[in-house]
Amino acid sequence: MPFLRIFPVLGVIVMVFALTMLVPLGVSWVTQDGAQAAYPLAIALTFVVGLVMRAAVFQVGHKLELQTRDGILLVGLSWTLLPLFACIPFLVYFQQAGTPMGFTRAYFEAMSGLTTTGSTVLTGLDALPGSINLWRCFLQWLGGMGILVLAVAILPMLGVGGSQLFRAEATGPMKDAKLTPRITETAKGLWSVYCALSLLCALAYWAGGMTPLDAATHMFSTLSLGGLSSHDSSFGFFASPALEWIAIVFMLLASCNFALYFVAMAKRQPGRVWRDVEWRSSILLLVGSGVFVAGLLLVKGTMSDPAEALRMALFNVISIGSTTGYSTVDYTLWPVFAPLYMIMLSGVATSAGSTGAGIKMARIVILVKQARREMRRIVHPRAVHPVTMGSHAVENSTIFSVLGFMLVYGATIIGLTMVLLLTDMPFDTAFSAIVASVNNMGPGLNEVGPAGSYAGLTDFQLWVCTLAMVLGRLEMLSFMVLFTRGFWRK
């Protein structure tokens, strides 16, 4: 069994994941919300399964470095197995509440959380126990930076190196760059930045008027760019301009590269953030798009107050463009250009190294510069025009990787949309549901828009969207390679 060595590592990941369920359990006991019985079985079962995996192979070699294939398989297994355990509290709670939840819908909800998609099949969120809503959003926070990146920090305790795991989990076109000499320190550094911003966000929400539980719940889904809420009306429940501006700031921060923040803090050079071409491009595109849509709403007569139009447009455009998925209004009622533009924006606006998904701004910058280079070659065939990111030249292998990713990205959206169309789903619903799932953005148009949910979809349609979520979170290629014959050859 060539991949036997991944089982101890997978076991530790599963055991760590079991311990995270203590958070909603603690909240449930403190608040006495009636969901206390939903977690003990999930914790025990998850931990025992992880322990069995860990004990399956006691010795896999001294200081053994995971091979490339090991890391890819481990990531793929983790992102399909962890939602299986994450959905147990949903199954138990709704069974005890007398409204049984099918496995497909529970798994979809858990996958939506861990992949930070933010789609939901649940209604009546305001009436759910606080710990259940907290668990849904806490899953997004764990998946935002990637629970596997956290696991990288503890792999040395197993005598197993984690660099291949980190590279397989990291997003973006340039995955081999290390921020620190040791990959464990890199993972710890990223999590320190993530946790620091999370604490600031929670305190800001609390100061802005949210209850402590709402502040924690919405902090989890803001920093992860997930967008799940504990209220059916999403962020519009609070009807607070102050909270919306706080959310705008933290959604913008989370849509950019956490590695950049880490380096800027470690070297005490905050100016590096603004000098980064990808950071500037993401921020300017999101903010500029919000201002543009605000102007469109005023010109079309949808809104008459410039200040309100600017706030509404900035919040909803940045929320959708950053793949968060919050909403304060039903933006599908805006001029038809706006919602379509916002959905397409979700595929390109976030940075590599952020908690967002989609194509990533780094790839867009590389593609634009590659297109400019090809046009220059037409005029000056012998001239040398390297593609650069900042002051560094981009290797041709990276450019080819970007081109390959774009082909697979487009084919995935088209293919899965056609599958949903086979089920007689309306085109706008099918296309937007797949784009929203692949980009891990959440709400789409029509039935799955901000005023609706995914509750009306059939089990088959939900499985198609679930597959799209996984593909989007793992950036297609690192998941699809598991189904190639060459991957399994010795």
N, C-alpha and C positions, 0 to 999 in steps of 0.2 A: 504494500500500500504506500505509494510514493508520497501521499499527502498526510500520512499518519501524524506527522509532527505538528500539524496545526491544531489537533484536538486539545492539547493542554492549554494553548493560548485561547482557543474558542471557549473552553470551559471557564477560564478566568473572566473573560468578557461577559459571559452569561451570569456568573456569580456576582460580578460588580453591578450588572444590570438589576439583579434581584434586590440588591441593597438599595438601589434608588427608589424602589417602591415603598421604603420606609418613610419617605417624605409625605406622600399623600396619606399613608396610614396614620402618621403623627397628626396631620391636619384634621383627619376625620375624628380621631379620638379627642382632640382638643375642642373642636367645634361641635362634636356629637351630631354629625349631619346624617346619621343613619346608614352610612356606607362602610362602617368599620369592618364588616364581615367580607368585604369584597377583596381585601388585600392579603390576609394571612395565607390562604391557599396559593395565591399567585406567587408570593414570596417563597414559600416552602418548595413548591414544585419547580420554580425557576432555579433556585439555589441548588437543589438536589441534582437536577439535570446537569447544571454546570459542574458540580462536584464530580459526577460520574465521568463527564468528559475530561476533566482535569486528571482524574485518577486512571483514565484509560491507558495512558502512556506515562510512566513515571520518569523515564530518562530518555531524552531525545538528542543527547549530545551536549557537550560542554560549550557554553557560549555560542550556540548554534545560530547562525544568521538565517532568517527565513529567505527562501529563494523567491524570485519574482512570481512564479506560479503559485507558491504558497500564499503570498500576500493577496493576490487577486482572488483566489478561492476563499480565503478567510473573510475578506470584505464582502464578497457575494453571499456567503453563508450567513454572515452576521446580519446583513440588512434584510434577509428573508426570514431568519429565525427569531430575531429580537421582537418583531411585531407579533409573532405567534405567542410569546410570553406576555407582551404588553397588552394584548387584548383580553387576557383572562379577567382582570378586574371589571371590564365592561360586561363580559358574559355573566359573571357571578352576580354583579349588582342588579342588572336588568332582569335576570332570572328571579332573584329574590323580590324585586319590585313588582313582579307579576306581569311584566311586559318583555318577554324573552327577546333577546337580540340574536339574530342569526350569526353564524361564524363569519360569513363573507363580510357582513357589515361591520362586525367587531374588528376583523383583520384590516379592513379598509380604513377604519377610523385610526387604528394604531399605526398603520403604514403612513397615513396622512400626517400623523404627528411626528414620527421619527424622521420622515423625509422633509419636514418643514413645509409641506404643501398647504395645509390649512383647509382642505376640503372636508366636509362633514356630512354624515347621513343622519345626524341627530337633530331633533327639534325640541322646543321647550327647554332650552339651555338654562334659562333663568330659574327653572324649578329643579334642576339637577343639584345633587349635593355638591358643596364647594370642593370637596376633595376629588370628585370625579372630573370636574372642570379643570382643577389644578393638574391632575395627572395627564389630561389631554395636552395641556400647554407645556407641562414639564417635559413631556416626550419631545416636543419641538426644541426646547432648550438643549436637551441632551443630543438630539440629532443635528442641531445647528452647527456646532463646531465638530461634531462627530464623536460619538462615544469611543470610537476606535482610536482617535487621537489621544484621548485620555488613557486608553489601555496601553498605548505605546510607552507612556511614562512608567508603567509598572512591569513591562515585559522583561527588563533586565533581571528582575527577581526570579524569573523562570529559567534564566540562562539562555534566553532566546532574544536575538537582536530584532529590532522593530522597524528598520528603515524601509523594507519593502512594504510592510503594512502601511506605514505613513504615506508612502508614495502612491499606493493604490487608493487610499482614502482621500488624499488631498485633491482639491479641484483646481482646474486651470490648465493652461497649455504647458507651463514650465514647472514640473513637479520635483525636479531633482535638486533645486537650490536649497541649501541648508542655511538656516539663520544662525545656528550655533554649531560647534564641532560635533556635539553629541545629539542624536535625534531625540533622545529623551528630554534633554533640556529645551529643545525646540517645542515639543508638545507642551511642556510645562509653561513655557513662555507665552504660547498662544492662549492657553487656558487662563493664565493670570490676567491677560488683557481682557479676555472674554468675561471673566468674573468681575473685574473692576468696573467695566462698562455696565454690566448687569446690575450691580449694586447701586451705581449712580442712577440708572433708569428707574429702579424700584423706588428709591428715595424720592426722585422727582415726581413720579406718579402719586406717591403718598402725599407729598407736599401739595400737589395739584388738586387734591380732593378725593382721590380714590380711597376705598377701604384698604387695610393692609393685605387682605386676601386678593382683592381685585388688582392691587398694585403688583403683587408677586405674579399672579396669573398672566397679566398683560405684559409684564416685563419679560417673562419667559417667551412669549410669542412675538415680542417686538425685536429683541436682540437676535433671535433665531430667524427673523424675517418669515415667521410661520403664519401669523395672522389669526389663529384660532382665538375665540373669545368665550367668555362665560355668559354672554348675553346674545339673544337671537338677533338683536339690532346691531350687533358688532360694536364698534367703537362709537357709533352714533348714540348708544344708550346713555353716555355721559353728557352729551350736549354741552361740552365744555371747550371753548376755543383754546384755553390755556393748556388743557391736556392734549389737544390736537397738535399744538405747536411743540410740546415736549416730545410727542410721538414722532413728529416730522424730523426733529433733530436726531433722535436715536435711530430711526430707520435709515437716515442718510449715513450715519456713522457705521451702522452694521452692514450697509451695502458695499462697503469698501474693504480693502485688504487688511485683515487683522495682523498679518505678518509685518506690514508697513508700520502699523502703530507700535508693534513690539520693538522693531529696529529703531524707530525714532525715539522711543522712551529709553531703550538701553544705551543708546549713544548720545542721548540728550541733545538731539537735533530735530526739534519739531518742524523746522523748515523742510525736512525731507518729505513730509506728507504732501505739501502743496506742490513741490517740485516733481512729484510722481505723475507721469502723464496719464496713467490709468485712473488714479484718484481724481485728478482734475476732470477727466473726461466723464467719469460716472456722475460726479456731483453736478457738473454743468449741464449734462444731459437731463438729469432728473429735475433739477430746479428750473432749467429752461423750458422743459416740457410742461411743467406745472404752470408757469407764467403764460405760455402759449395757449394752453387749454383755457385758462382764466380769460384771456382775451377773446377766445372763440365763444365762450359762454356769454360774454357781454355783447359781442357783435351779433350773435344769433338771437339775443333777447331772452335767453334762458334765465339769466340773472341780471339784476339792475344795479346792485350795490357792488362797486369795485372791490372793496375790502373783503366782503363775504365771498365773492367769486374767487378772489386770489387764495383765500384760506381753504375753501372747499376744493378748488382745483389742485393746489399744492398737496393737500393731505391725501386725496384719493389718487392722484397721478403718482406721487412718490410711493404710496402704499402698494399700488398695483405694479408700478415699474420696478420697484425693489423686490418684488415677489412676496411681499408681506401678505397682502390680501385683506387688510382692514377696509371697512367702508363706513361712511357717515351718511351717505345718500345712495339712492339707486341710480348710479351713473349711467345705466343703460337707457335712461330717459333723456340723457343729454344728446346733442347732435350726434348722429351716427358715427362721425369721424372719431370722436373722443374715446368711446369705449374700445373701439377696434385699435386705435393708436396705443392706448394704455396696455392692452393685452400684448401687442407686438413689442412694446417697450420692455415688458418683463423678460424678454429673451436676451436682451443685450445690455441692460443698464448696470447690472451688478459687476463687481470686480472679482477677479480670481483671488482666492484666499478669503472671501467673505462668506457669510452664511447663506447667500443667495444661490440660485441655480441659473439655468439657461446657458446661452452661448458664452457669456462673460465678456466684459469690456476689453480685456487683454487680447482676446481672439479677434474682436472687431477691429481694434487698432492695427493688429498685424495684417489682417485682410486688406484694410484700406491702404496701408503702406505698400503691401505687395502689389495691389492693383496699380498704384502710382508708379511702382518700379517697372511693371510690365509696359505701361504707357510710355515711360521714358525710354525703354529698350526699343520701342518701335521707331523712335526718332534717332536715338543714339545706340545702335546695336552693340557696340564694343565698350560702352561706358560701364563702369562698376558702380552700382547703387545699392549698397547694403540696406536691409531692413533693420531698423533700430528701435529699441524700447528704452527711452531715456538716453543714456550714454553707452549702452551695450548693444552690440550687433546680435540679431536673432539668427540662430543657426537654421540652415535649410531644413534640417530634420524636424525642427519645431514648426516651421511653416507647412511642411508636408502633413504633419500631425493635425494642424489646424484645418487644412483643407479636407483631410479625411474625416475629421469630426463633423465639419459642416455638411458633408454629404450624408453621413449617417443621421445627423440631427434632422435634416429635412426629410429623409426617407422614413424616419421613425414617425414623425408627425403625420405625413401623408398616409403611410401604411395603417397606423392605428385609427386615424380618422375614417378611412375606408372601412375598417372592421366595424366601427360603430355605426356607420351608415348602413351596413348590412342588416342591422337590427332595427332599421326604419326610424332611427333617431334623426330629428331635423338637422340640417347641415350646420347651422350656426351653433347649435348646442353641441354637436359632435366635435366640430373643429375647435371650438373654444375650450371644451372639456379636456381635449388631448393637449392643446397648447398649455393650458393652465396646469395640467398634471406633469407634463415634461419639464416645464419651467418651475415646478414646485411653487406655484403662485396661488392656487385655490379656486377662487370664483371665476366663472366664465361669463357666458351670455345666456339669455333666455332662461330655461329651467334651472340651470346651474349658476345663474347670475347672483349678484349681491343680495337680491331680494328673495332668492330661493336657496336650494341646497341640492345635494346629490341623493337625497332620500328617495326620490322617485325613480332612480335608475334600477334596472334589473340586476340580478347577481352577476350575469355575464358581463354587462356593461361596467359594473364596478371592478371586476377582475381586469378588464382591459385598462381602466384608469389606474388601477393598482400597479400593473406592469409599467405603465407610462411613468408613474412616480419613481419607481426603482431605477428605471433607465435614466431619468433626468437627474436623480440624486447622484448616481455613480457615473454620469456622463457617458452613457451608452457603451462605449468601446470596452471599458474594463469589466462590464457585465456580459456583453455579447460574446466576448472571447471565451467565456466558459462553455459555450455551446459549439465551439469549433473542434474539429478532430485533432488538429495539431496541439491543442492545449493539453490533451490527455495522453499524448504519446510520451514515452519515456525519453 
